[in-house]
Amino acid sequence: MFITTTTSKPRADQMENVETYLAAFLPRLKELPGIIAVYHFLRPEQQEDVTIIVWKDQTALKNYRESPLFQEAVAYEKENQIPSAREGFPLVYPVSQN
């Protein structure tokens, strides 16, 4: 498994728009092959918006990063001038299958 984080720093006046966008975007993302889980939360004190995705493997992530859905997300960030950072990590301690 592979974990990615996307951390965005929208301005306070953009937060409602970002959350509306993500409410429509994240369910479509969750339907992609190879996604195990999607978690999204806000860190108001840091003015951050964070999404964590658990992928089956790096191939699933690669396929997403080459997809129109990823290009849509990047275009949204660029159009709205929302700084974002993406990181990925191999899962070292696997989730229990119990």
Order of alpha helices (4+ residues) and beta strands (2+ residues): beta-alpha-beta-beta-alpha-alpha-beta
